[in-house]
């Protein structure tokens, strides 16, 4: 009978993904607040689009990181 062990390399990859997601979780709202602070600036729309993309990327990376960690724990390849 084979015992399930955590794959360390896949676990490290999942943790790196979650670390990048945390960085995006902080930088997205900061960029949004910068965009909303000066709505008459010529950089309002580009900064707003970038901030929304970073927030969506953070949500995507959270799900991907958790899935990768779960795959490492249950040996799914």
N, C-alpha and C positions, 0 to 999 in steps of 0.2 A: 504494500500500500504506500502510495506516495504522499508525503506531507507537503502542505502548501507553505512556501516560504516567500517572503517579500523580495522582489527583484530590486536590488539597490540602485541600479542605474536608471531604471524607469521611474523609481520613486524620486531620485534626484532631479530628473527631468520635470516631473510634476511639480516639485517644490520650486524649481526655477521659474516655471510658468506662473505659479501663484505669486512669487515675489515680484515678477514683472506686472502682474495684475494689481498688486497693492500699489505699486508706483503709479499705474494708470488711474487707480481709484483716487489718489490724492491730486494728481496733476490735472485730471479732467475738470473737477469742480473749480479748481483755482483758475484755469483758463476761462471757464464760463463766467466766473465773477469778474475777471479782467475784461471780458467782452461786454458784460452788462454795465460795467462802471463808466464806459465811454461809448454810448450808442451813436454819437455823431462822428466818431472817428472813421477814417477810410479803411481801417483794419477790422472793423466790427464784424462784417460778414465772413471774411476768411478765418478770423479767430473763432467765431461762433461755430463754423463748420468743423474746424479742427478739434475744438473742445467736445463737440457732440460725437465725433468719430472716436476720440480717446475714451469717452465714457462708454460707448458701445463696445469698443475693444476690451475694456476692463471687464465687462460682463461676460463677453465671449471667453476671455482668458480664464476667468474663474471657473466656468463650466468645464473648459478643456483641462485645466489643472486638476480639478477634482476627479474627472474621469480618468486621467492618466494615473493618479495616485491609487484609485480603486482598481484599475487594471494591474498595477504592480502588486497589489496585495492579493489579488485573486488569480494571478498568473494567466491573464487573458492576453493572447497575442494576436 
